[in-house]
Amino acid sequence: MFNLRLQPPESGEAFDKLVNKLSPYFLRVTDRPWTYGRSGQAQFGVDHYHQESKKAVQSKNLQSMTYAVVLEELAKTQKFAHVITQYYIVCSTPTDRALQDKVIELNNERRATGLFPVELVFWDQLTDIMNANPGLREDYTGIPGISAQVASFGQTLQSRPLGSASEAKALITQCLPAEQFLNFLLYYDFSSARVPSGAFEAVQHVTQKLQDVQLYKNLESKFPNDQAVQEFRSREWAWWEAWEWLAPLLPYLQQFYESIQSRTSWIETGEGAFMAIYSAHQPFHPSMRQQTAQWTTTAQALAYFFFDHFYDGDLGFPPFLLAKFKPMFSW
């Protein structure tokens, strides 16, 4: 499975909910822990508590994680009324070796005196968990609706051979509807330094699928009988069979996706959810327009490719596409 570079949520509440959802994976238990207390109540350094294993979790959505924060949260647990066998501090920051070294030394001291140990879980580990579990990753990125549609369509395709490019086109337009997607690529104001999250996630979904197929196709060429290849081929049958026709799309789609993904993070505003260069703490500034020039260029290149290969009314798609868009594609 191709790994996505995911960004942590901006709000502490969203991060805390994500930690609770992923906690069975790093706690190594079979069910989610309780959410301990609620906003405004004293929680004594514990956000989530797994009663059976007696493991406690504290989530910290911070710009930087320090040893002082670790000691501060540990001090709070002294007033926690229940047994703790292991304490996890889950943070939204990248892995920090220096901080890990300090916590290792701290744990040596705590074990010597019979106190429970502390384990740090960084954003890198949460990302690894989501990338290793496609359902979690797609739920986090907001794609499950698209995935469900494609899965249903893939089952339909399995009932007959994929003998022509028309099924591949139908598969791609199932995810990226023709008129809606071309309108977005050609008319959206990318100089606003943000992209609607729904459009971004649709592009992300198709890019992800094609990157995965490319990865496993390459693996198959070296190890034809590899079990992982066979499992992927069975699971993603429609995308696998469509690769012959969809492979030329990947470079165009990837350039557009990566030009946005590399500079933005998720933000929710009164107008909706966006992938934006700015954040709630750093509002839009006109200078940010300079950072979006590549968005428009790659969007137009992608639009040309889509029109030529998938959306041309002469190839079985609605004629209105020719009337509305073809003048824009005169060379």
Buried (B, 14 or more C-beta within 10 A) or exposed (E): BBBBEBBBBBBBEBBBBBBBBBBBBBBEBEEBBEBBEEEEEEBBBBBBBBEEBEBBBBBBBBEEBBBEBBEEBBEBBEEBEEEBEBBBBBBBBEBBEEBEEBBEEBBEEBEEEEBBBBBBBBBEBBBBBBBEBBEBBBBBBBBBEBBEEBEEBBEEBEEEEBEEBEBBBBBBBBBBEBBEBBBBBBEBEBBBBBBBBBBBBBBBBBBBBBBBBBBBBEBBEEEEEEEEBEEBBEEBBBBBBBBEBBBEBBEBBBBBBBBBBEBBBBBBEEEEBBBBBBEEEEEBEEEBBEBBEBBBBBBBBBBBBBBEBBBBBEEEBEEEBBEBBBEEBEE
